């Protein structure tokens, strides 16, 4: 049996439209091909993980509960489409956080650091060579490199088509 594999997605700008600190479930707009990309990974037997910086929590723009409601809506809509996210990792920490409990410079989970990716790999027993990350910022690519996985910079378009090309280059069975 082949070892498990995972696709790790950044959230804003990759799975959903990034309109700046997305947290309102009523404003969730999927990127073209995002739901299909997630479903494709699911059907291939892979895990779908999300690693997302959420400095808006630390900055006081919204709460962790509001972010969770956004994630719940993502999961609800995915379930309707026959797809699922296996785990979502978020980092509310930022050096300029309004709330003291979130104020930390260079938190190990905040991309470009690899903490969220490493947690996901460890939690699910994924070897770095059996994972890839799709993100829309250089910090996503830096985090992927630091975690020892392939990273692919998504500049827009159809996420499913982008995923297929990335998986082929990494050698994942999608």
C-alpha positions as CSV (number, residue, x, y, z in Angstrom):
1,X,0.0,0.0,0.0
2,X,1.3,3.4,-0.9
3,X,2.0,5.8,1.9
4,X,-0.6,8.6,2.4
5,X,-0.2,11.8,0.5
6,X,-1.5,15.3,1.1
7,X,-2.1,18.6,-0.7
8,X,-1.7,21.6,1.5
9,X,-3.6,24.7,0.3
10,X,-3.2,28.2,1.5
11,X,-6.7,29.6,2.0
12,X,-7.3,33.3,0.9
13,X,-6.4,33.8,-2.7
14,X,-6.1,30.0,-3.4
15,X,-9.4,28.4,-2.2
16,X,-11.5,31.5,-1.7
17,X,-11.4,35.0,-3.1
18,X,-9.1,37.3,-1.0
19,X,-10.9,40.5,-0.4
20,X,-8.8,41.4,2.6
21,X,-9.3,39.6,6.0
22,X,-12.0,37.1,4.8
23,X,-14.1,35.9,7.7
24,X,-17.8,36.5,6.9
25,X,-19.4,33.3,5.8
26,X,-21.9,35.3,3.7
27,X,-19.0,36.6,1.7
28,X,-17.4,33.3,0.9
29,X,-16.6,33.1,-2.9
30,X,-14.7,30.1,-4.1
31,X,-11.8,30.4,-6.5
32,X,-12.6,28.8,-9.9
33,X,-11.9,25.1,-9.7
34,X,-11.3,25.1,-5.9
35,X,-14.1,22.8,-4.9
36,X,-13.3,20.5,-7.8
37,X,-9.6,20.4,-6.9
38,X,-10.4,19.4,-3.3
39,X,-12.8,16.7,-4.5
40,X,-10.2,15.4,-6.9
41,X,-7.7,15.0,-4.0
42,X,-10.3,13.3,-1.9
43,X,-11.2,10.8,-4.7
44,X,-7.5,10.0,-5.2
45,X,-7.3,9.0,-1.6
46,X,-5.2,12.1,-0.5
47,X,-5.6,14.4,2.4
48,X,-6.6,18.0,2.0
49,X,-5.0,20.3,4.5
50,X,-5.2,24.1,4.8
51,X,-2.5,26.2,6.3
52,X,-3.5,29.8,6.7
53,X,-2.1,32.9,8.4
54,X,-4.9,34.7,10.1
55,X,-3.3,37.9,11.5
56,X,-6.8,39.5,11.3
57,X,-7.6,37.7,14.6
58,X,-4.5,39.1,16.3
59,X,-5.1,42.5,14.8
60,X,-8.6,42.5,16.3
61,X,-10.5,42.6,13.0
62,X,-12.4,39.4,13.8
63,X,-12.4,36.6,16.3
64,X,-11.4,33.0,16.2
65,X,-15.1,32.1,16.4
66,X,-15.8,34.2,13.4
67,X,-13.0,32.5,11.5
68,X,-14.4,29.1,12.5
69,X,-17.8,30.1,11.2
70,X,-16.2,30.9,7.9
71,X,-14.4,27.5,7.9
72,X,-17.7,25.8,8.9
73,X,-19.4,27.4,5.8
74,X,-16.5,26.2,3.6
75,X,-17.0,22.7,4.9
76,X,-20.8,22.8,4.5
77,X,-20.5,23.9,0.9
78,X,-17.8,21.3,0.2
79,X,-20.0,18.5,1.7
80,X,-22.8,19.5,-0.7
81,X,-20.2,19.1,-3.5
82,X,-19.1,15.7,-2.2
83,X,-15.7,17.0,-1.0
84,X,-14.0,17.6,2.3
85,X,-11.1,19.3,4.0
86,X,-9.3,17.0,6.4
87,X,-7.7,19.7,8.7
88,X,-7.3,23.4,8.8
89,X,-4.3,25.0,10.6
90,X,-4.4,28.7,11.3
91,X,-1.9,31.1,12.8
92,X,-3.4,34.2,14.5
93,X,-0.1,35.4,15.8
94,X,1.5,38.6,14.5
95,X,4.2,41.0,15.8
96,X,1.7,43.9,15.5
97,X,-1.2,42.1,17.1
98,X,-3.7,44.4,19.0
99,X,-4.3,41.6,21.5
100,X,-1.3,40.8,23.7
101,X,-2.0,37.0,23.6
102,X,-1.5,37.0,19.8
103,X,1.5,39.4,19.8
104,X,4.6,37.4,18.9
105,X,7.3,38.2,16.3
106,X,8.3,35.3,14.0
107,X,5.9,32.7,15.5
108,X,6.9,29.2,14.3
109,X,3.5,28.7,12.7
110,X,3.3,31.9,10.9
111,X,4.3,31.5,7.2
112,X,7.0,31.8,6.0
113,X,7.8,29.5,8.9
114,X,6.8,25.9,8.4
115,X,5.1,25.2,11.7
116,X,1.6,24.6,10.3
117,X,2.8,22.4,7.5
118,X,5.0,20.4,9.8
119,X,2.1,19.9,12.2
120,X,-0.1,18.6,9.4
121,X,2.6,16.2,8.1
122,X,3.2,14.8,11.6
123,X,-0.5,14.6,12.5
124,X,-1.3,12.5,9.5
125,X,2.0,10.6,9.1
126,X,2.8,12.2,5.7
127,X,6.3,11.9,4.4
128,X,7.5,15.3,3.0
129,X,8.0,13.7,-0.5
130,X,4.3,12.8,-0.5
131,X,3.0,16.3,-0.1
132,X,2.8,19.5,-2.0
133,X,1.7,23.0,-1.1
134,X,-0.3,25.4,-3.3
135,X,-0.1,29.1,-2.2
136,X,-0.3,32.5,-3.7
137,X,2.5,34.3,-1.9
138,X,6.2,33.9,-1.6
139,X,5.8,33.2,2.1
140,X,3.8,30.1,1.2
141,X,6.7,28.9,-1.0
142,X,9.2,29.7,1.7
143,X,7.2,27.7,4.3
144,X,6.9,24.7,1.9
145,X,10.7,24.8,1.2
146,X,11.4,25.0,5.0
147,X,9.1,22.0,5.5
148,X,10.9,20.0,2.8
149,X,7.9,19.8,0.4
150,X,7.3,21.1,-3.1
151,X,5.5,24.4,-3.3
152,X,3.7,25.8,-6.3
153,X,2.8,29.5,-6.6
154,X,-0.8,29.9,-7.8
155,X,-1.4,33.2,-9.7
156,X,-5.0,32.7,-10.4
157,X,-7.1,30.8,-13.0
158,X,-8.5,27.3,-12.6
159,X,-7.2,25.7,-9.4
160,X,-8.1,22.2,-10.5
161,X,-6.0,22.5,-13.6
162,X,-3.2,24.0,-11.6
163,X,-3.4,21.2,-9.1
164,X,-3.2,18.6,-11.8
165,X,0.0,20.1,-13.2
166,X,1.6,20.5,-9.8
167,X,0.7,16.9,-8.8
168,X,2.3,15.6,-12.0
169,X,5.5,17.5,-11.3
170,X,5.6,16.2,-7.7
171,X,4.6,12.7,-8.6
172,X,1.4,12.5,-6.6
173,X,-1.3,10.2,-7.9
174,X,-4.0,12.7,-8.5
